[in-house]
Amino acid sequence: MTDSVSGFIDLILRNLPDNESELRGTIKSSFGDISYELIGHSVENYYEKGMPIDEVCLVTQSVLGLILKHTDRSDSGRVLIESLSQAGKLFSQKIRHDIRKKINGIYVIVDPAATDGRSVHEVVKSALSGGVSIVQYRD
């Protein structure tokens, strides 16, 4: 991981305009401060530490896009990047669905005037059996 990042940093530094010496110095200094933290890190480490899989897809697409832009395998690269995009969308949908399932029905307000003739006890019991975890009683 360190080699890839330092390679990109070197490329950026080499291509900065000559009049950007302050920016160049800041990038070098900042990268020097954190580069030791990158040693031994793998993509798997980032995923295990909570980087969402859809973000892994986006980062991979970006890096591959840069690398494959100037190769003879641009067709295969394009297919790979499009496939990663599709996988990222699937992962994003799954993450949103999982979050929606957790949020769905966690809170209900019970207003005796709006229970349509049912007892408050019946409404609360029904809400709790439906997955609600917080009930607010409105007077």
N, C-alpha and C positions, 0 to 999 in steps of 0.2 A: 504494500500500500504506500509506504514512504517513497519508494522509487517513482511510482506513478505521479504522486502529488508533487514531488520535487521536480520531476520532468516538466510538469505543467507550469510550475512556478518559474523555472528557468526559461521556458518558452515565453512566458508573459514578460519577464524581465528583459529578455533580449529584444522584444518588440516594442517596449515602451519608447516613446520619443526621447531624444537626448535631453530635452529641457525639463524632463520629469524626474530629476535626480532625487528630489525629496520623496516622491512617491516610491521610487525604486528602493530607496533606503528604508522606508517604512515597511515595504513588503518583505525585504530581506530580513530586517530585524524581527518583524512579527513572525515570519516563518521560522527563523532560527529559534525563537522562544518556544514554539510549539512542536517543532519537528521531532524532538525526542519522544513526544507522546504518541506519534504515529507508528513508531517502531513496533512491530509485532501485532499491529491491528489488522484485522481482516474484515471483509464485508460482513461475514457471519457475526463478528463481535458487535457490529453496529446493530444488526437485526436483533441479536439477543438482548441488547441494551435498550430496546424499545423503538428503533427506527421502523416505522410502518413499512410493510412490504410494498405498498404502492409507491412510497418515496424511493425505495430501493430500485424499482423499475424506472422511475423518472431519472434518477442519477445515472443508472446504467445506460439509458437511452442517450443522455447528454454526452457521456464519455464516449460511447460507441459512435455517436454522430460526429464527434471531433476526429476520432481515430480513422473512421471509415470514409470520411469525406475525400480522402486522397489515396484510395487504394484501388486495385484492379477488381476487387470483389464488391463493387458498389451495389450491384443488384442484390446479392446475398445480404449485404449489410442493410440495405433498405428494407428487405423482407424481415430481417431480424429486428430492426428498430420498430417497424410497424407491428410485429408480433408482440414485442415488449410493451408497446403502447396499449395494445388490446389486453394483455395480461394486467397491466397497471390499472386499466379501467375496471376489469373484473375484480381485482383486489380492492379498489376504492368502493365499488358497489357493495362488496361483502362487508367491508368495514362500516359503511353507512348503515347497512341492514342490521349488523350486530349492535350498533349504537342505538338504532331506532327500537330494536327489541328491548333493550335495557330501559329506555325512556318510556316506552309505550305503557300507559296505565299505572304509572308509579304514584300518581297524585290525583285525588278527587275531592271536590267540595260538595258536601251534602247540605242541601237547602230544603228544610221540611216543606216549604211552600211549593217546591218544584218536584216533589216525589211522585206526583200523579196518583195520589191515593194510597201508595204503598207506605208501609211503616219505615221510619228511618233505620231501624234495626235491619229490616229486610234489604234495604238499599245498600247499607254498609257491608252486610254479609256478602251480598252479591259482588260488590266492588272488590272486597278482599279475596274472594275466591277467583276473581278474574285477574289477579296479579297486582292489584294496587297495594302499595306499601305505606302510603300516607293518606289519612283521611282528615279533612277539615270539616267541622260542623259549623254551619252558618245559622245563627239565630235570626 
